[in-house]
Amino acid sequence: MMRLVRIVGIILAIVVVIAVALPFFVDANQFRPRLETTLSGALGRDTKLGDLKLSIWSGAVTASNLSISDDPKFAKNPFLTAKSVAVGVDLMDLIFSKKLIVTGIQIERPEISLIQADSGVWNFSSLGATGGNAPTSTKQQAPAAGPSAAPNLSVKLLKIVDGRISLQRGGGLKPQVLEKVNVEVKDFAASASFPFSFTAAVEGGGQIALAGNAGPIDMGDAAATPFKATLKVDKLDLIRTGFVSPATGLAGIVSVNGTLNSAGNKYDLTGDVRAEQLKLAKNGTPAKIPVEFHFTLGHNAATRAGSLTRGDVLVGKAKASLTGTYSLQEKATLLDMKLVAPAMEVQELTGMLPPLAVELPRGSSLQGGTLTANFAITGPADKLDMKGTLAVKGTRLANFDLGSKMTSVAKLAGIKMGPNTDFENISANAHSSAQGIDLQNISIIATDIGEISGAGTISPANMLDFKMRAKLKASGAFSALASNVPFTIEGPATDPKFSPDVKAMTSEKLKAVTGAPTEAGKAAGGVLNMFKKKSN
């Protein structure tokens, strides 16, 4: 038994000695030109490797440096650089037959630069092409089949570990940076489908994960390579990461779960979005409630345009539909959308007023009722133009007494006053733009007050400028006074000032009754004019 143990120990010692000594007898650098040529031919880019070493233990050839050139149309700096790359090889074939068979590639901590031109073309689109961007040495050895032929390269396992990607796009967006990038590709062959996974942390906040199958590689445009994958985005900060321009007024933390399929230059994305701390206007404040968005999106990378065929917006139980098209231009994203919101519960929407920069009179709140809206949304994302109609039914403006804003008229007309104002119906034609909000054909039926109509504007700073006319509920001797009362609403939305021009209106009514102004008319006008001063 002791003799057997001794024999095994001697064999192990010999193996260790061979493993330590063999790298000194096999110069891995003799394979560097072949590796560079193979990789350059496969990628269609000049590829350079640093000093090579053979590791018996790992069965890999390691290079101290890796550099892959960029498409010269985009940049002179390398597309990819890495401090270390390990190429797994079949050692038996390498040592005894001098035959190089790649079993795996692992790239450590690479720096990758992704650039998209204004035309929508990416700098990696020409990867794998054996045409115009391939190095001279590679062109001379290219197969006769031409640019459409896939390079004869297969790798059992390809890994990128702890990489960093700089993503530069047009449209005025700052470059996005992905850190801790990890990619794993199994059974890679350019002419076949292969499984892959991708994970990364987004600088500024957020995590991205993508997993599925891709291939065969499109040799004319690598960006058009088909794939099917599941997409997961967790806690992505739209502004801090640079995915959305601050000029749009849009901000928030979003999470996405969906599926992404591509065929050529066409992409189909279906999934669910959960947005927290959402802000929808430049002067808005983050929402305290989450918003969900269920969508189906089709995008054409060649035209840089797409369509939103399903866009269900959910705020609590309230639901709206957003559909339409978009186009990614050089300096802006152009939208042509429609928002349809049938009978959304007002109570569910109150939390979305601050994100929209909508202000109510100080201390007041909306309670109950439904909101119906129908809007066309067009123009660049940072200067949207919205036109449409809105209507609110059966709601209460709590802690705001409209009657008290017209105290003298309310008393003369016998109007009931209280701490709240109830509305049977509110409707208007609305136009929102960079200049503010323009409301026309306003029609209001206030339960205890009467009918109010008019038009006006709300500035971007939420300053009001409205010319209104009220047909108040009234009885008795002064009913004629309240049948048609003009007034203005001015000042900040949080503290609106009501200023009726009742003196002139009273004179008109009394003249219609008596044929001429009377002392009583003058007196009544004076009383109502006192209300005007109080309301200011």
Secondary structure per residue as TSV (DSSP state, phi and psi in degrees):
chain	resnum	aa	ss	phi	psi
A	1	M	-	360.0	-43.9
A	2	M	H	-64.1	-34.4
A	3	R	H	-66.0	-39.2
A	4	L	H	-63.5	-43.3
A	5	V	H	-61.5	-40.4
A	6	R	H	-64.7	-40.7
A	7	I	H	-63.3	-44.4
A	8	V	H	-62.2	-41.5
A	9	G	H	-62.1	-40.6
A	10	I	H	-64.6	-41.9
A	11	I	H	-62.0	-44.9
A	12	L	H	-62.6	-39.0
A	13	A	H	-63.3	-41.1
A	14	I	H	-63.0	-42.2
A	15	V	H	-61.8	-42.4
A	16	V	H	-63.9	-43.8
A	17	V	H	-60.9	-42.4
A	18	I	H	-64.2	-42.6
A	19	A	H	-63.9	-36.4
A	20	V	H	-75.9	-38.6
A	21	A	H	-82.4	-29.1
A	22	L	H	-58.5	-42.1
A	23	P	H	-57.3	-25.3
A	24	F	H	-75.8	-20.9
A	25	F	H	-97.9	-19.8
A	26	V	S	-109.3	110.6
A	27	D	-	-86.7	103.6
A	28	A	G	-63.6	-24.5
A	29	N	G	-64.6	-19.7
A	30	Q	G	-66.2	-19.3
A	31	F	G	-94.0	-5.0
A	32	R	H	-60.1	-48.6
A	33	P	H	-56.7	-38.3
A	34	R	H	-69.6	-41.3
A	35	L	H	-62.2	-45.1
A	36	E	H	-62.3	-41.1
A	37	T	H	-66.1	-42.5
A	38	T	H	-63.6	-46.8
A	39	L	H	-68.3	-40.0
A	40	S	H	-62.9	-40.6
A	41	G	H	-67.1	-38.2
A	42	A	H	-70.3	-37.8
A	43	L	H	-91.7	-20.8
A	44	G	T	72.0	20.7
A	45	R	S	-135.7	148.0
A	46	D	-	-61.0	125.0
A	47	T	E	-122.4	127.4
A	48	K	E	-121.3	138.2
A	49	L	E	-116.8	148.2
A	50	G	-	-84.8	-158.4
A	51	D	-	-60.5	131.6
A	52	L	E	-101.0	142.9
A	53	K	E	-136.3	143.8
A	54	L	E	-98.9	127.0
A	55	S	E	-112.4	113.2
A	56	I	T	-66.0	-38.5
A	57	W	T	-62.5	-43.5
A	58	S	T	-92.2	-9.5
A	59	G	T	63.4	37.1
A	60	A	E	-136.6	152.8
A	61	V	E	-101.2	122.7
A	62	T	E	-105.2	142.6
A	63	A	E	-116.0	139.3
A	64	S	S	-72.3	-23.0
A	65	N	-	-147.8	153.5
A	66	L	E	-139.5	134.5
A	67	S	E	-139.8	127.9
A	68	I	E	-120.3	124.6
A	69	S	-	-70.6	157.8
A	70	D	-	-91.0	166.2
A	71	D	-	-64.4	123.7
A	72	P	T	-60.0	-17.7
A	73	K	T	-71.0	-18.0
A	74	F	T	-107.3	-47.7
A	75	A	-	-160.0	154.6
A	76	K	S	-90.1	-23.2
A	77	N	S	-72.8	157.7
A	78	P	-	-61.5	149.8
A	79	F	S	-73.6	-37.5
A	80	L	E	-144.8	135.7
A	81	T	E	-132.6	148.4
A	82	A	E	-148.3	146.7
A	83	K	S	-78.2	-25.4
A	84	S	E	-149.9	141.0
A	85	V	E	-142.7	135.4
A	86	A	E	-114.7	128.6
A	87	V	E	-112.9	112.6
A	88	G	E	-74.7	135.6
A	89	V	E	-132.4	160.5
A	90	D	-	-80.2	103.3
A	91	L	H	-63.5	-37.9
A	92	M	H	-63.1	-45.6
A	93	D	H	-67.3	-36.0
A	94	L	H	-67.4	-44.0
A	95	I	H	-77.4	-45.6
A	96	F	H	-95.5	-27.1
A	97	S	S	-114.3	-2.6
A	98	K	-	55.9	31.7
A	99	K	-	-107.1	127.6
A	100	L	-	-96.2	113.4
A	101	I	-	-121.9	115.2
A	102	V	E	-83.0	122.5
A	103	T	E	-102.7	-20.5
A	104	G	E	-169.6	154.1
A	105	I	E	-133.7	129.6
A	106	Q	E	-128.0	121.4
A	107	I	E	-107.1	122.3
A	108	E	E	-96.8	128.6
A	109	R	S	48.1	54.8
A	110	P	-	-77.7	155.4
A	111	E	E	-109.8	119.8
A	112	I	E	-121.2	132.8
A	113	S	E	-111.6	115.0
A	114	L	E	-106.8	125.7
A	115	I	E	-129.1	132.9
A	116	Q	B	-113.8	125.8
A	117	A	-	-74.1	165.8
A	118	D	T	-61.8	-23.5
A	119	S	T	-76.4	-11.1
A	120	G	S	100.2	-9.5
A	121	V	-	-77.5	139.7
A	122	W	B	-98.6	155.9
A	123	N	T	-70.2	-16.9
A	124	F	T	-92.7	1.0
A	125	S	T	-61.3	-32.6
A	126	S	T	-88.5	1.0
A	127	L	T	-61.0	132.9
A	128	G	T	90.9	-11.8
A	129	A	-	-76.0	140.5
A	130	T	-	-104.8	19.2
A	131	G	S	-95.1	-127.1
A	132	G	T	-60.5	-27.2
A	133	N	T	-95.5	-2.7
A	134	A	S	-74.8	146.5
A	135	P	-	-66.2	158.0
A	136	T	H	-57.5	-44.5
A	137	S	H	-62.7	-34.1
A	138	T	H	-72.1	-40.1
A	139	K	H	-59.5	-37.3
A	140	Q	H	-67.8	-24.4
A	141	Q	T	-106.3	7.9
A	142	A	-	-66.6	147.0
A	143	P	-	-67.7	157.1
A	144	A	T	-66.9	-17.5
A	145	A	T	-65.6	-17.9
A	146	G	-	89.7	-170.0
A	147	P	T	-60.5	-25.6
A	148	S	T	-78.9	-13.1
A	149	A	S	-77.5	135.3
A	150	A	-	-77.9	138.0
A	151	P	-	-63.3	145.1
A	152	N	S	-83.5	74.5
A	153	L	-	-136.6	128.1
A	154	S	E	-132.2	142.7
A	155	V	E	-134.4	129.0
A	156	K	E	-65.8	-41.4
A	157	L	E	-146.8	124.1
A	158	L	E	-118.6	126.0
A	159	K	E	-132.1	139.8
A	160	I	E	-115.8	125.0
A	161	V	E	-118.6	126.5
A	162	D	E	53.9	50.9
A	163	G	E	-90.0	177.7
A	164	R	E	-139.5	128.3
A	165	I	E	-119.5	128.8
A	166	S	E	-102.5	122.8
A	167	L	E	-112.9	112.7
A	168	Q	E	-115.6	120.2
A	169	R	-	-124.7	171.1
A	170	G	S	-86.0	-159.9
A	171	G	T	76.9	17.2
A	172	G	T	76.5	9.3
A	173	L	-	-86.0	142.8
A	174	K	-	-74.7	153.7
A	175	P	-	-58.9	139.5
A	176	Q	E	-95.2	149.7
A	177	V	E	-125.6	125.8
A	178	L	E	-105.7	128.7
A	179	E	E	-116.4	167.5
A	180	K	E	50.6	43.7
A	181	V	E	-76.4	125.8
A	182	N	E	-127.8	124.9
A	183	V	E	-126.3	137.8
A	184	E	E	-134.9	124.7
A	185	V	E	-123.1	127.0
A	186	K	E	-109.1	145.2
A	187	D	E	50.3	48.9
A	188	F	E	-71.4	131.7
A	189	A	E	-149.7	129.7
A	190	A	T	-60.0	-26.5
A	191	S	T	-96.5	8.4
A	192	A	S	-138.3	169.3
A	193	S	-	-81.4	145.6
A	194	F	E	-145.3	146.5
A	195	P	E	-78.2	149.3
A	196	F	E	-148.6	161.4
A	197	S	E	-143.1	150.2
A	198	F	E	-144.6	129.5
A	199	T	E	-135.1	148.8
A	200	A	E	-161.5	153.7
A	201	A	E	-102.5	135.8
A	202	V	E	-93.2	126.8
A	203	E	T	-62.8	124.6
A	204	G	T	108.4	-14.7
A	205	G	S	124.5	117.2
A	206	G	-	136.9	156.6
A	207	Q	E	-128.3	143.3
A	208	I	E	-128.2	135.8
A	209	A	E	-136.5	135.5
A	210	L	E	-138.1	131.4
A	211	A	E	-147.8	137.9
A	212	G	E	171.7	-146.7
A	213	N	E	-128.2	142.1
A	214	A	E	-133.4	163.1
A	215	G	-	105.3	167.7
A	216	P	S	-65.3	156.2
A	217	I	-	-65.8	130.4
A	218	D	-	-77.6	110.9
A	219	M	S	-73.8	-19.1
A	220	G	S	-82.9	-31.3
A	221	D	-	-154.3	102.7
A	222	A	G	-59.6	-29.2
A	223	A	G	-67.8	-18.3
A	224	A	G	-92.7	7.1
A	225	T	-	-60.6	126.9
A	226	P	-	-69.9	149.0
A	227	F	E	-159.5	159.1
A	228	K	E	-131.7	129.5
A	229	A	E	-154.3	158.9
A	230	T	E	-94.7	142.0
A	231	L	E	-119.3	133.9
A	232	K	E	-135.4	122.4
A	233	V	E	-120.5	129.5
A	234	D	E	-123.0	121.5
A	235	K	E	54.7	52.4
A	236	L	E	-85.8	122.0
A	237	D	E	-85.0	110.1
A	238	L	T	-60.2	-39.4
A	239	I	T	-84.5	-50.2
A	240	R	T	-64.4	-29.1
A	241	T	T	-84.3	-14.1
A	242	G	T	85.7	9.6
A	243	F	S	-75.6	-18.9
A	244	V	S	-133.3	137.8
A	245	S	-	-74.0	135.4
A	246	P	G	-59.1	-23.4
A	247	A	G	-64.2	-21.7
A	248	T	G	-74.5	-20.3
A	249	G	-	84.2	-7.5
A	250	L	-	-84.9	136.0
A	251	A	E	-156.6	162.4
A	252	G	E	152.2	176.8
A	253	I	E	-113.0	118.2
A	254	V	E	-118.2	147.6
A	255	S	E	-126.9	140.0
A	256	V	E	-130.9	138.2
A	257	N	E	-129.5	122.6
A	258	G	E	-165.2	-175.9
A	259	T	E	-123.0	139.7
A	260	L	E	-126.6	121.6
A	261	N	E	-123.6	143.0
A	262	S	E	-134.4	148.2
A	263	A	E	-142.8	106.7
A	264	G	T	68.1	-125.1
A	265	N	T	-96.9	7.8
A	266	K	E	-105.9	133.7
A	267	Y	E	-123.3	138.4
A	268	D	E	-121.4	124.0
A	269	L	E	-125.2	124.7
A	270	T	E	-127.6	135.4
A	271	G	E	176.2	-166.4
A	272	D	E	-126.4	139.8
A	273	V	E	-120.1	136.8
A	274	R	E	-119.1	119.0
A	275	A	E	-109.6	128.6
A	276	E	E	-117.9	152.1
A	277	Q	E	53.5	38.2
A	278	L	E	-71.2	136.7
A	279	K	E	-129.3	130.8
A	280	L	-	-115.5	-2.6
A	281	A	S	-140.4	153.4
A	282	K	T	-59.0	-38.2
A	283	N	T	-95.4	8.3
A	284	G	-	-78.4	169.2
A	285	T	-	-120.5	150.6
A	286	P	-	-56.8	139.8
A	287	A	-	-70.4	147.9
A	288	K	S	-94.9	-4.2
A	289	I	S	-119.7	148.6
A	290	P	-	-77.1	154.9
A	291	V	E	-123.3	134.5
A	292	E	E	-108.5	149.0
A	293	F	E	-141.3	116.0
A	294	H	E	-104.8	125.3
A	295	F	E	-142.0	160.1
A	296	T	E	-134.7	122.0
A	297	L	E	-128.0	135.2
A	298	G	E	-118.1	131.0
A	299	H	E	-129.1	137.8
A	300	N	E	-110.2	111.5
A	301	A	T	-68.5	-27.6
A	302	A	T	-70.0	-41.3
A	303	T	T	-95.2	-8.2
A	304	R	T	56.5	40.5
A	305	A	E	-140.2	163.1
A	306	G	E	-165.1	-176.4
A	307	S	E	-138.8	142.2
A	308	L	E	-101.0	100.6
A	309	T	E	-86.1	-22.3
A	310	R	E	-141.4	126.4
A	311	G	E	-147.3	88.1
A	312	D	E	-92.3	114.9
A	313	V	E	-97.0	124.1
A	314	L	E	-120.7	120.6
A	315	V	E	-117.5	97.7
A	316	G	T	62.6	-125.3
A	317	K	T	-90.1	-10.4
A	318	A	E	-76.1	136.2
A	319	K	E	-131.7	136.6
A	320	A	E	-133.3	163.1
A	321	S	E	-121.0	129.3
A	322	L	E	-122.3	118.6
A	323	T	E	-139.0	162.2
A	324	G	E	148.4	-159.4
A	325	T	E	-126.5	164.6
A	326	Y	E	-145.7	160.0
A	327	S	E	-142.7	126.6
A	328	L	E	-87.6	105.2
A	329	Q	-	-92.9	176.4
A	330	E	S	-59.0	-41.6
A	331	K	S	-121.3	3.6
A	332	A	-	-163.0	163.0
A	333	T	E	-105.0	120.3
A	334	L	E	-93.1	133.3
A	335	L	E	-116.8	147.7
A	336	D	E	-141.2	88.4
A	337	M	E	-124.2	163.8
A	338	K	E	-129.9	131.9
A	339	L	E	-112.4	120.9
A	340	V	E	-123.0	121.9
A	341	A	E	-128.8	98.5
A	342	P	E	-90.2	116.2
A	343	A	E	50.0	56.3
A	344	M	E	-79.7	138.7
A	345	E	E	-69.2	123.5
A	346	V	H	-60.2	-37.4
A	347	Q	H	-59.3	-33.9
A	348	E	H	-74.3	-23.6
A	349	L	H	-93.6	-11.8
A	350	T	G	-59.1	-31.5
A	351	G	G	-71.3	-12.2
A	352	M	G	-96.2	-2.2
A	353	L	T	-66.9	-45.8
A	354	P	T	-59.7	-43.0
A	355	P	T	-61.4	-27.7
A	356	L	T	-89.5	2.3
A	357	A	T	63.0	29.5
A	358	V	-	-92.6	125.5
A	359	E	-	-114.2	137.8
A	360	L	-	-101.4	163.3
A	361	P	S	-53.0	142.6
A	362	R	T	-54.7	128.8
A	363	G	T	85.3	-5.5
A	364	S	-	-96.5	167.1
A	365	S	E	-154.9	153.8
A	366	L	E	-90.5	138.8
A	367	Q	E	-135.2	126.2
A	368	G	S	73.0	174.7
A	369	G	-	91.7	178.8
A	370	T	E	-131.1	152.2
A	371	L	E	-119.0	130.8
A	372	T	E	-119.7	131.0
A	373	A	E	-140.3	148.3
A	374	N	E	-145.4	109.2
A	375	F	E	-130.7	144.8
A	376	A	E	-99.7	129.4
A	377	I	E	-117.4	115.8
A	378	T	E	-135.3	164.5
A	379	G	E	100.9	-178.2
A	380	P	E	-66.9	149.1
A	381	A	T	-61.2	-27.6
A	382	D	T	-89.9	-4.0
A	383	K	S	-143.0	57.7
A	384	L	-	-68.1	145.8
A	385	D	E	-116.3	121.0
A	386	M	E	-121.3	125.0
A	387	K	E	-129.3	137.3
A	388	G	E	171.1	-159.9
A	389	T	E	-125.0	152.8
A	390	L	E	-142.6	150.9
A	391	A	E	-148.1	136.5
A	392	V	E	-121.3	131.6
A	393	K	E	-123.9	138.2
A	394	G	E	60.9	46.6
A	395	T	E	-116.1	163.5
A	396	R	E	-124.7	133.9
A	397	L	E	-97.0	95.0
A	398	A	E	-74.4	145.8
A	399	N	T	63.0	30.8
A	400	F	-	-145.7	115.8
A	401	D	-	-104.8	102.1
A	402	L	T	-62.1	-34.7
A	403	G	G	-61.8	-36.5
A	404	S	G	-68.3	-21.0
A	405	K	G	-72.4	-14.5
A	406	M	G	-130.6	54.2
A	407	T	H	-54.6	-50.1
A	408	S	H	-65.4	-43.4
A	409	V	H	-65.2	-40.6
A	410	A	H	-59.6	-41.9
A	411	K	H	-68.3	-43.6
A	412	L	H	-64.4	-37.4
A	413	A	H	-88.3	-5.0
A	414	G	T	75.5	28.0
A	415	I	-	-78.4	136.2
A	416	K	-	-72.2	131.3
A	417	M	-	-113.7	147.9
A	418	G	-	-162.3	-179.6
A	419	P	S	-73.8	-16.2
A	420	N	-	-125.0	164.1
A	421	T	E	-124.5	122.0
A	422	D	E	-99.7	137.6
A	423	F	E	-120.5	128.0
A	424	E	E	-77.7	-36.5
A	425	N	E	-158.6	140.1
A	426	I	E	-135.6	126.0
A	427	S	E	-143.5	155.7
A	428	A	E	-168.1	158.1
A	429	N	E	-92.9	127.1
A	430	A	E	-120.0	143.6
A	431	H	E	-136.5	112.0
A	432	S	E	-109.0	130.3
A	433	S	E	-147.1	-173.1
A	434	A	T	-63.7	-22.1
A	435	Q	T	-83.7	-8.1
A	436	G	E	125.1	-157.2
A	437	I	E	-117.3	129.6
A	438	D	E	-113.1	120.5
A	439	L	E	-112.2	124.4
A	440	Q	E	-122.5	159.6
A	441	N	E	52.9	44.0
A	442	I	E	-69.5	130.4
A	443	S	E	-133.4	119.8
A	444	I	E	-128.3	132.5
A	445	I	E	-117.8	106.2
A	446	A	E	-96.5	126.4
A	447	T	T	-51.3	-49.3
A	448	D	T	-99.9	3.2
A	449	I	T	-116.0	-50.5
A	450	G	E	139.9	-153.3
A	451	E	E	-105.2	135.8
A	452	I	E	-129.1	137.1
A	453	S	E	-139.8	166.6
A	454	G	E	152.4	-158.6
A	455	A	E	-158.4	163.9
A	456	G	E	173.9	-174.1
A	457	T	E	-132.4	156.5
A	458	I	E	-124.5	119.6
A	459	S	-	-74.0	166.0
A	460	P	T	-57.5	-23.8
A	461	A	T	-90.6	12.4
A	462	N	-	63.5	36.3
A	463	M	E	-93.7	135.3
A	464	L	E	-96.4	145.3
A	465	D	E	-149.8	89.8
A	466	F	E	-123.8	143.0
A	467	K	E	-114.9	115.2
A	468	M	E	-123.9	166.7
A	469	R	E	-142.9	131.5
A	470	A	E	-116.6	138.0
A	471	K	E	-111.2	94.3
A	472	L	E	-81.7	151.3
A	473	K	-	-73.3	121.9
A	474	A	-	-149.0	161.8
A	475	S	-	-148.1	164.6
A	476	G	G	86.7	-162.1
A	477	A	G	-64.7	-25.4
A	478	F	G	-99.8	14.6
A	479	S	T	-62.2	-32.4
A	480	A	T	-66.5	-31.6
A	481	L	T	-63.3	-32.5
A	482	A	T	-97.1	4.2
A	483	S	S	-74.5	-22.9
A	484	N	S	-159.4	84.4
A	485	V	E	-106.5	115.4
A	486	P	E	-85.0	145.3
A	487	F	E	-156.5	165.5
A	488	T	E	-117.7	154.2
A	489	I	E	-123.8	120.4
A	490	E	E	-137.4	170.9
A	491	G	E	94.6	-174.2
A	492	P	E	-68.9	150.2
A	493	A	T	-62.2	-27.2
A	494	T	T	-76.3	-18.8
A	495	D	S	-147.4	68.8
A	496	P	-	-68.4	145.5
A	497	K	E	-110.4	123.1
A	498	F	E	-98.2	125.0
A	499	S	E	-133.4	90.1
A	500	P	E	-78.4	144.5
A	501	D	-	-95.0	70.5
A	502	V	H	-86.0	-22.7
A	503	K	H	-63.3	-47.5
A	504	A	H	-65.4	-39.0
A	505	M	H	-67.6	-36.1
A	506	T	H	-66.0	-42.0
A	507	S	H	-61.2	-39.8
A	508	E	H	-64.0	-42.2
A	509	K	H	-68.8	-42.6
A	510	L	H	-66.9	-35.6
A	511	K	H	-65.4	-36.6
A	512	A	H	-67.0	-29.2
A	513	V	H	-86.0	-45.3
A	514	T	H	-102.8	-14.9
A	515	G	S	94.4	-14.9
A	516	A	S	-160.7	155.8
A	517	P	-	-63.3	145.3
A	518	T	-	-122.0	171.8
A	519	E	H	-61.7	-35.3
A	520	A	H	-63.7	-39.3
A	521	G	H	-63.5	-43.0
A	522	K	H	-62.5	-40.4
A	523	A	H	-64.5	-44.9
A	524	A	H	-61.8	-40.9
A	525	G	H	-61.6	-37.9
A	526	G	H	-66.0	-41.3
A	527	V	H	-60.8	-46.0
A	528	L	H	-69.9	-28.5
A	529	N	H	-68.9	-30.7
A	530	M	H	-61.3	-37.9
A	531	F	H	-61.6	-39.5
A	532	K	H	-59.2	-41.7
A	533	K	H	-67.4	-39.7
A	534	K	H	-64.8	-40.6
A	535	S	H	-66.7	-24.3
A	536	N	-	-78.2	360.0
